[in-house]
Amino acid sequence: MVAHGTRNPVGNHVAARIAELAGERCGVQADVAYVELCEPLLGTVLAGTVERSSVVVPLLLTTGYHVRVDLPDAVASAYGPTSLTAPLGPDPLLAAAQVERLVQAGARRGQPVTMVAAGSNDPTALPELQRAADLLSGAWGGPVRLATLGGLGPRPEDVVRPGDAVSPYLLAAGFFATRCADGARAAGAEMVADVIGVHERVIDLVAARYRAAELALELSGSR
């Protein structure tokens, strides 16, 4: 599994724990790697896979430069047969995890929600984020508006309304989670749910991504 990487050790622990639990679920060796900011980097991990096939599952919630360029380049330079899956989002399993985090924070079913994502300058990312917001709306049973902390899209201060519940579309605590919470409360949000984090639905999703890619490797004769 490959995460973005952060200088916040809590964020990196989330990625490592997801890798551990997903590996146990699938019955395979599971390593965690990062795109930048901390080690091990993905290229370093893939360099140790000469004698076995590997599946790389991005612990990223949407398309962006890393998904389109960095990860494919790293996988292309791998020594052993390697498959790269799609990023985790958008997906109904993530929406289900967000609903649970909202309920845990005390949000009322149907209460207006603003979903806050990190954002990206990649033009393909914004429609995916809107799709994630639509999935959350369907699972929540109420309106969900989208805001982004950077890149394309409206900012939380322009979207969050007094009385909203805020759902961070973020996997781990860190810089973006702190900005999300501070900005949402300043705009009058009634509550801010926790990040998605290490959640059973995330493990389900990673396992599903892995199994589909493993099957494709088997069918191609690479395993």
C-alpha positions in Angstrom: 0.0 0.0 0.0 1.3 3.4 -0.8 0.2 6.6 1.0 1.1 10.2 0.3 3.3 10.5 3.3 3.4 13.2 6.0 5.7 14.6 8.6 2.9 13.9 11.1 3.7 10.5 12.6 0.0 9.9 13.4 -0.9 10.1 9.7 1.8 7.6 8.8 0.7 5.3 11.5 -2.8 5.2 9.9 -1.3 4.0 6.6 0.8 1.4 8.4 -2.1 0.1 10.4 -4.3 -0.2 7.3 -1.6 -2.1 5.5 -1.2 -4.5 8.5 -5.0 -5.2 8.8 -5.5 -5.5 5.0 -2.6 -7.9 4.8 -4.1 -10.0 7.6 -7.5 -10.0 5.8 -6.0 -11.1 2.5 -3.4 -13.5 4.0 -0.5 -11.9 2.2 2.6 -9.9 3.1 1.6 -6.2 3.2 4.2 -3.4 3.1 3.5 0.3 3.4 5.3 2.8 1.2 5.0 6.6 0.6 5.1 8.9 -2.3 7.2 11.6 -0.5 8.1 13.2 2.8 8.9 10.0 4.6 10.4 6.6 4.1 10.3 4.0 2.7 9.5 5.4 -0.7 7.6 3.2 -3.1 10.5 2.7 -5.4 12.6 1.4 -2.6 9.9 -1.1 -1.6 9.4 -2.3 -5.1 13.1 -2.9 -5.6 12.8 -5.7 -3.1 10.1 -7.6 -5.0 12.3 -9.1 -7.7 11.2 -12.7 -7.1 7.5 -12.1 -6.5 4.6 -10.3 -8.0 3.1 -7.3 -6.2 -0.1 -5.3 -6.1 0.2 -1.6 -5.3 -2.9 -0.1 -3.7 -2.8 3.7 -3.4 -4.2 4.9 -0.1 -5.3 8.0 -1.9 -8.9 9.2 -2.1 -8.9 10.7 -5.6 -7.0 11.0 -8.9 -4.2 13.5 -9.0 -0.6 13.9 -10.2 0.7 11.1 -8.0 -2.0 8.7 -9.3 -1.5 9.6 -12.9 2.3 10.1 -13.1 4.3 9.2 -10.0 2.8 5.8 -9.2 2.7 4.5 -12.7 6.3 5.5 -13.2 7.3 3.7 -10.1 5.4 0.6 -11.0 6.9 0.6 -14.5 10.4 0.5 -13.1 9.6 -2.4 -10.7 11.7 -5.5 -11.1 8.9 -8.1 -10.6 5.4 -8.3 -12.1 3.5 -5.4 -10.5 -0.1 -4.2 -10.8 -1.4 -0.8 -9.8 -5.0 -0.4 -8.6 -7.2 2.6 -8.8 -7.2 5.0 -5.8 -9.6 4.3 -3.0 -12.2 6.9 -3.9 -14.8 7.6 -4.8 -16.5 4.5 -3.4 -19.7 3.7 -1.4 -17.6 2.0 1.3 -15.8 5.3 2.0 -19.2 7.0 2.2 -20.4 4.4 4.7 -17.3 5.1 6.8 -18.0 8.8 6.7 -21.6 8.3 7.8 -20.3 6.4 10.8 -17.8 9.1 11.7 -20.6 11.7 11.4 -22.9 9.7 13.7 -20.0 9.2 16.2 -19.5 13.0 16.3 -23.2 13.6 17.1 -24.6 14.6 13.7 -28.3 14.0 13.1 -29.4 11.9 10.2 -30.3 14.2 7.3 -28.5 17.2 8.9 -26.9 19.4 6.1 -23.3 18.3 5.6 -20.3 19.9 4.0 -17.7 17.4 2.8 -14.2 18.9 2.9 -11.5 17.4 0.7 -7.8 18.2 0.4 -8.3 19.1 -3.3 -6.2 19.0 -6.4 -5.2 21.0 -9.4 -5.9 18.0 -11.6 -9.1 18.7 -13.5 -10.1 15.1 -13.3 -10.2 15.2 -9.5 -13.1 17.6 -9.0 -15.7 15.5 -10.7 -14.5 12.5 -8.6 -14.8 14.6 -5.4 -18.3 15.6 -6.4 -19.1 11.9 -7.0 -17.8 11.2 -3.5 -20.1 13.9 -2.1 -23.0 12.5 -4.0 -22.3 9.0 -2.6 -22.2 10.5 0.9 -25.5 12.3 0.4 -27.1 9.1 -0.7 -25.8 7.2 2.3 -26.5 10.0 4.7 -30.0 10.8 3.5 -29.5 14.5 3.3 -27.8 17.3 1.3 -24.0 17.3 1.1 -22.1 20.2 -0.3 -18.4 20.0 -1.4 -15.5 22.2 -0.4 -11.8 21.8 -1.0 -8.8 23.1 1.0 -6.7 23.6 -2.1 -6.6 23.2 -5.8 -9.9 23.4 -7.8 -13.2 23.9 -6.0 -14.8 26.2 -3.5 -13.3 26.8 -0.1 -14.9 25.8 3.2 -15.4 29.4 4.3 -17.6 29.8 1.1 -19.5 26.6 1.5 -20.0 25.8 5.2 -23.2 27.2 6.7 -24.0 27.7 10.4 -25.4 24.5 11.8 -23.7 22.2 9.2 -22.0 19.0 10.1 -18.6 18.7 8.4 -17.2 15.4 7.0 -13.5 15.5 6.3 -12.8 13.5 3.2 -9.4 12.7 4.6 -7.8 9.5 5.6 -5.6 10.6 8.5 -5.0 13.4 10.9 -2.4 16.1 10.0 -2.1 19.5 8.4 -5.2 19.2 6.2 -7.4 17.8 9.0 -6.4 20.6 11.3 -7.1 23.2 8.6 -10.5 21.6 7.9 -11.6 21.6 11.5 -10.4 25.2 12.2 -11.9 26.6 9.0 -15.2 24.7 9.4 -15.7 25.9 13.0 -14.8 29.5 12.1 -17.5 29.3 9.4 -20.1 28.2 12.0 -20.2 24.4 11.6 -22.1 22.7 14.4 -19.7 19.8 14.5 -16.7 18.3 12.6 -16.5 14.6 12.3 -13.2 12.7 12.6 -11.2 11.7 9.6 -12.0 8.4 8.0 -9.0 6.8 9.5 -8.5 3.1 10.2 -12.0 1.9 9.5 -13.4 -1.5 8.8 -14.9 -0.3 5.5 -11.5 1.0 4.4 -10.0 -2.4 5.1 -12.9 -4.0 3.0 -12.1 -1.6 0.2 -8.3 -2.2 0.2 -8.9 -6.0 0.2 -11.3 -5.7 -2.7 -8.8 -3.7 -4.7 -6.1 -6.2 -4.0 -8.1 -9.3 -4.8 -9.3 -7.8 -8.2 -5.7 -7.0 -9.1 -4.4 -10.4 -7.9 -7.0 -12.1 -10.1 -5.9 -10.0 -13.1 -2.3 -11.0 -12.5 -3.2 -14.7 -12.4 -5.3 -14.5 -15.5 -2.4 -12.7 -17.3 0.0 -15.5 -16.2 2.2 -13.1 -14.2 1.8 -15.0 -11.0 
